[in-house]
C-alpha cells in the first residue's frame, strides 16, 4: 500500500491541502496543518493499539489447545463468540497476525461496499431486536421445549432453502415460523408465541427488512444480511438435516 498523496495547490504552486491519500478521495479538502496533527495523534494511538492487541493475542494463543482437532474446535468456538459480541455491540474485534497489511488493505478496499452493508445490517438487526423486545423473554436454555421449538424453525428454513436454492432468496417471517411451530412442535402452548422471537435472537438468528417493509428472520450465516466474511462462521442450523425426526 502506498500513501499516494494528492494535493491542492495555491496560485504559487505551494501545496495547501490534501485531496486524496491511501487510495481514498476525501469528501473535502484537508488543510496540511490538520493532516500533520492527525498523523501525529493517530500514529501514537495506532502504535499503542497494535502493541496492546499483540499482547492480548499472545495470551489468547496460549489458551488454545495443542492437538489439531481441539485447536480447530477452539478457533470455531472463539469465532462464534466474537460474532455474538459483534452482533450485540457493533464492535469488530481485531487480530494482529503475521502478513502484509497491504494485502489486507486491498481486500478491505475491494470489499468496502460489502462490509458497509454488513455493518448496516447488523445495526438494523439490533434496532429491530430492541424495537420488538427480542433481548428478553426467551425460553430457558435448559428447557427441552426450547430445543424442539428451535429445531422446528430450523427445519422450516432448511426446507425453504431446498425450494428456493439460495439463502438470500429465502423469505421467512416470524408469523410463518410460529404457524409452523403450532403444526410441528410437540406440546406447543400459546404462551410460547411471545417467547419465539427472543429465543431465536438469543440462538443467533438475524432480523432484517427484506426491502419491501417485511421483517424476516434467519440463522446467521453466509448469504444472510450482516454476515462477516472475515469470521467465516455459519450458524450450526445451516449444516443440519431438515428431515431429522423428533427424538
N, C-alpha and C positions, 0 to 999 in steps of 0.2 A: 504494500500500500504506500502510495506517495502522497505528500502533502498537497501538491498541485494547487498552490495559492494563485488566485486571480484577483487583481487589484483594480480599484477605481483610481484614476489619476486626476490631479488638478491641471489647470491650464499650462503649468510649467513642467508637466511630466512627472510630478512627485506623487508617489502612492499615498493616498489619504484614507482608503478604506478597503476592506476585503469584501469581495462579492461572491467568491466561491472558494472552497477548500475541502480536501479529502473526498473529492467526488460529490460534494454537496453544493448545490446552488442555494445561497442564502435568500430568505424571503425579502430582506432589505439590506442595504449597505451596513457593514460593521466597521466603525472607526478603528484605525490602527491602535490607538491608545487603549481602547476597550479590549481589543484582541490580545494585547500584551498582558493586561491584567488578568484576563480569563486564562491564558496559557499558564501563568504563574500559579494561580489558585488551583486549577484543575490538575496540573502536573503534580503538585504536592499531595492533593487529595487522592489522586489515582495511585501514586506510589504507596501511600498508606493503605488504601483499599486492597491493592494486589497483595501486599505483604500479609495483611490480616486474612485474606482469602486463602493464601498459600498455606498459612499455619493451620487454618481450620480444615483445609483439605487433607493435610498430612494427618491430623487427628482422625479424620473420617476414614482414611485409608487404613490406618492401624486397626480400626474396628471391623474391617472386612475379614470374613473367613478366608482361610488359605486354600481349601480344596476348590476345584473348579466349579462343581455344581452348587456348593454352598455360596461361593462368591457370585455366581450367576443369579441365584435367587436373591441374595442380599442387595445386589445392584438394582434388580427389578423392584424389590420392596422399597428401596430408597426412592427410586424414581416415582413410584406411585404416591408416596407421602409428600414428595416435593410438588407433585401435581395438585394434591389436595390443598397444600399450603398456598399454591399459586391461585387456585380457584377461589379460595376463601379471602385472600388478601390482595390479589392482583400483583403480587411481588414475584419476580422471576429470580430464582436462586442461581448465582453464577459460580462456575467451577473454573479454577485455574489449572490448565492441563498443558502438557508439552505440545508444541506445534507452532506453526506460523500464524500469527494473528492476522496477517494479510488474507490468508485463505478464509478464516472465519469472517473477516470483514467483507470480503467479496460475496460470500454466501449470504451474509446479512443484507447487503445491498440488493442482491438479486431477488431475495425473498422478502424485501421490506414490506411490500403491499400485503403479502400473505400474513406476515407477523402482525401488522397493524390490524388486520381484520380479526385475527385470533384474539388480540388484546381487547378489541371492541366487543367480541362475542363473550369473552369471559366477564367483562364489565356488565354486559346485558344480562348474563345469567345471574350475577349477583343481585342486580336491581330487581329482576323478576322474582328471584327467590325471596328477597326481602318483602316485595310487594304482596306476595301470596303466602307469606308466613311459613316458608319452607325450611327454616332453620330450627324449628322446634316442633314437637308433637309426633315424632316418628315412633313406629313400633320398636320396642326394645330389641337390641341385637341378640339377646339370649332367647327371644320368643320364637319358637319353631314356626309359628304362623307367618312371621316375617319372611322366613326362607321360602315358604310356599308362595307368598304374595309376590316377592321379587322374582322368583323363578317363572311365575305365570307371565309377568310383564316382560321378562327377557325372552321367553318363548314367543310371545306375541310379536316383538320386534324382529326376532330372527326369522319368523315365518314371513313377515312383511319383506324382509331383506331378500328372501328367496323369490318373492313375487316381483319386486322392482329391480333387483340386480345390483344396486349400489346403495351404500349407506346415505349418501347425500340426497337420494331420491325418496327416502322413507318419510312418510307423513305419519306422525304418531302423537296424538293428543292425550292428555290426562283422562279425558272423558272416555276415549276408546280403551285405555288401559283399565279403567275401573269397570267398564262393561265386560271386558274380557275376564277380569278377576271374579266378577259375580258369577260368571258361567263356568269358571275353571278352577277356582281355589276352594279346597275343602274347608268347610266350617267358616266361610266368609261371613262377616257381620257388617251391618250398615255403618257402624262407628268407624270402621277402617277407612271409609271414603276420605275423611279428613286427614287420616294418617298416611295416605298413599303418597302424596307429593313429598312431605318431609322425609319419608322412608327412602324414596328413590333418590332424592337430592343427597341425603346422608350416605347413600350407597355409591354415589359417584355419577349420577345422571345429570345431564345438562339441559337447562331450559333455554329456548331461543325462539325468536319470532321468525316465521318462515318467509317474511317479506310481504305477506298478504294479510297481516294482522292476526294470524292464528299462532298461538303459542304451542310449540312442540316440545317434546322431551325425549332424549335418547341417552343411552350409556355413553360415557366419554370415550373418544377414540378417533382414529383417522376417518376423515370424511364428515365429522360432526363439528359444528361451529365451536371455536375455542380450542381446538386441538393444537398441541405444541409439538411440532415435528422434531424439535431438539431432544425432547424426552422420549419420544417414540414409544409411548405406553398406551395400550388399549385396555379398556375395562374388560375383566375376565368374561363378561357376558358374551362378547363377540366370538369367543372360542368355544362356546357351549353348543351342544346338540339340542335343537328345539323339539326334537321328538322324544326327549327323555321322559320316562313315565314317573308318576309320583311314587316315592319310596313307601 
